[in-house]
């Protein structure tokens, strides 16, 4: 369920507690997937009829963590690419250059970026040629204004650009508005963004889930269903022309009437009238006068 900033947020205490319990298990899954995710750097799932989607991973995350989101998007008919931006030794500028090369290599046209956390920020530094290949940027739990949590982790290049007041954010934060469409999603509370109000992009664009947790955004079933339904409504399947055209009943045109056969009269015979009386030839210049009923009685 999505909530807007202009409305009060009626989230029950039970839902918040249950959401944090799920987030705890998703965080354990995040820790367990890191050694196994080293063998999956790039994944691609084919689809039919809808624009391609590129999932850009969070810092320190591997493509394996997005198995549920990738599967649901594939079932909906979207071609899905997963770009690994979780290398802790690369900054966001280096990831943006690699991301642009990937878009050109795969020949992405009218693509959709779904960036998780810092993955969305990597797409903000794309060059203009690569940005023109993207029609929609969807941000999930992205610290557009930074996070104080990363102030103490600046020795990691992947997290240095996510800190509050970083040069990268000051220069590229508003580049999100250069995309034709831009939709930021955020959780009810995010443990990776401190304080939480830094998660809002502003301008009334933010859509807020009624569940807490940073990893719940990409692993929670309700959140994934909401994202997929949002994309299916915005990018419906193209209808074939044969099905889109209205079916009109084809009426059979009546066959042309055949001319009535003309009876040939042999020479020497006169054409008889329809009353059965033989009408003799009339002299030219004279007309027959119709006799009235009185004249007939006098003759009798």
N, C-alpha and C positions, 0 to 999 in steps of 0.2 A: 504494500500500500504506500502511496506517495502522499506527502503533505507539503503544503506551500508555506512560505514564510509569512504570508499575509493572514493566515488562519491560525487559531490556537491549535496546539498539538496534543490531542487527547490520547496519550500512550499510557496504558495501564502499567502499574508496578510489576505485575506478574509477567507481562510481555518484555519488559526491560530485563528482569532477572533471567528469564528463559533465553533472551537474546545474548546476554553475556555468558551464559553457560555454553551455548553453541559456539560463541566466539572463542572461548577457551579451548575447545576441542579443535576448532579450525586453526588456531595458533599452533597446537601440537602437530597438526597435519603439515603446517608450513615448515616446522622444524624438521620433520621426518622426510619431507620431500626433497630437501636441498641436496643430500648426497645422491639420491636416485635421479634427480632432475639434471645432473651433469651430462647424461647421455641423450637428452632431448633439448637441442638448442633452437630448432625451428620446426614447426609443424604446419601442415596445410591440409585442409579438408575441402573437397570439392562440393559445389552446390549448384543449383539451377534456378535461373529466373530472377534472382535478387542481386543487389550490388554486393561486392566483396567487403568483408569485415576484417580489419587487422586489429588483433588484441595485442596491446603493448603492455608488457609485464611491469610490475612494481619493482623497485630497487630491491635486490637480494632475492627476488622470486624467479622461479623457473617456469617454463611453459607447462610442465606437468601439473602445476597447481590449478590450472584453468581448464581441467578436463570436463567439468560439469557445464561450465558456460559455453565451452566450445561445442560440446555435444548438442546442447539445446539449440544453439544457433544453426548448427548443421541440419538438424531435423526440421527447422523452420525454412530451409531452402537457401540459406546464405553460404556462399563460399567463405571459409574462415582461414585466416593466416594468423599465426602466433609469432610475434617478434620478441625475441629475448632481449630485454633491456635491464637485466638484473645483475650484470657484471659489476661487482663493487669497485673494481679498479678503473672504471671508465666514468668520466663525467657526463653530464647531460648533453654538452655540445658534441662530444665524440659519438654518443648514441644517436643524436639527430643526424649526423653525417652518414652513419651506417644505416639508419632507417631510410633516408632518402635514396641510398644505393639499392636497398631492398625493394622499394617501390618501383624504381626504374627497371630493375632486373626482372621482377614479376609482372611488369607492365600493368600495374593497377590503374584502373580508370573508375572515377566516381566512387571511390572507396569510402568506408566508414571506419574511423578510428575509435576503438574502445580502450581508453587508457586507464590503468589502475594505479592510483597514487601518482608516483613520479613518472610513470609511463606517459601520462598525458602531457607532462611538462617537457618530455623529450620531443613531442610533436610540435611544440611551440617554436622551436628553432629550425624548423624545416626551411630550406630555400624556397623561393617562389615557384620554381618549376615543379618541385615535389609537392608543394601545397596545393597546386592546381589539380593534382590527381585525387584530392580528398574533397568530398562534399559535406561531410558531417563529422564533427568532433564530439565524442561523448566521454566525459570525465567522470570517473568513479572514485570518490574520496581523495580528490587531488588538493594538496595544500598550495593554492594559488598565491597565498600571502606568506608561505613558509610555515615552519613549525619550530617551536622552541625546543622540542625534543632533540632535534638534530644539531643544536648549538654545541652539544657535548660530544658529537660524533663527526666533527668536521675533518678528522684525520682519514675518514673513508671518502674517496673521491665521489662515489655514487650518492652520498648523502650530504656532501658539502653544499651543493646547489639547492637543497631543500630547506636549508636553515632560514630563519627569519632575517630579512635584510640582505640576502645574497644578491650579488650582482646579476646573476642569471635571471632571477625572478623580476628584478627591477627593470631589466631590459626587454624581457620576452613575455611577461605576464599578460599584457593586453593583446598579444598576437592571436589569442584564442578568438577574438572578434573578426579576424581576417578570413576565417573559414565561412563558407556559405551558410552552414548551420552549426550551432554550438549549444550543447545541453549538458550542464553540470549536475551530477547526482552526488548526494552525500548521505552518510548514515545519520541516525539520530544522535549518536555520540561516537567519536572516532578516537581510539587510544593512541593513534599515530600523529594526530594533529592537536597540539597543545599551545594555547587554549583552543577550544573547539570552534569558536567563532571565526577563526582564520580559515576554516574549511569553506566558507561561503565566498563565491565569486562576486556576488552582488548584482545590482541592476535588475533584481526580481527574476533572475534566470534559474535560481537553484531549485531543484526538486529533491525533497528529503524523504528517505525511507523511514518507516516507523519502527525500525529495528537498529540496535547499536552494533558496532563492530566493524573494523576495517576489512577483515577477511570475509566477513559475512556478506559483503557486497558482491563477491564473485563466487561464493560457495553456498550461500543460503538459497534454498529452493524458491522461496517467495520473491526474493529480490531478483533472481534470475528470470523467473516467469514474468515479472513486471517489465524488465528490460526487453525481453523477447517480444512481448505483446506491444510494447511501445514501438519497436522497430517494424514489426509486421504491419501495424496500422499506418506507419509513416511511409513504408516502402512495400506496397502490396505487390503480389505477383502480377506480371503483365498478362492481360487476357488476350488470347489469340483473336485475330481479326474475324475469323469465321464464326467464333462464338460471340464476339462483341456485337456483330451486326444483328439488327432485329430480324427475326424470322417472319417473312411475309409469305402468305399463301399465294402460290402461283395459279391463277385461274386459267383454265384451258380456253383458248379463243375459239369461238364457234367457227365451224367450217363454212366457207363461202357457199351460198345457195347456188345450186346448179340451175342453169336456164331450162325452162320447160320445153320439151321437144315440140318442134313445129311440124304439123302434119302437112305433107306435100299434097297438093291438089293436082290431079291429072288434068292435062289440057282439055278444054271443052266443057268442064264442069264448073258450076258456080258455087261460091262459098255460101253456105246456108247460115242464116241468123240463129241466134240462140233460142228463139221462140218456136222454132220448128216450121215456120212459114217460109215459103220460098219468096224471096223478094226479087222482082224483076229489075232490069236496068232502068234507070230513070233518064228521061231525056234531059239534055243540058238546057239550062235556063228555066226549067219548070220544077216547081216544088210540090210535093204532095201535101194536100190539106187534110188534116185530121178531121174526120166526120164526127159530129157530136151524136149523143144518144138520141135526140129528137129526130134527126134526119133518118136514122135507122128505122124508127117506129113508123114514120110516114111512108117509107118505101114499102114496109110490110103491109 
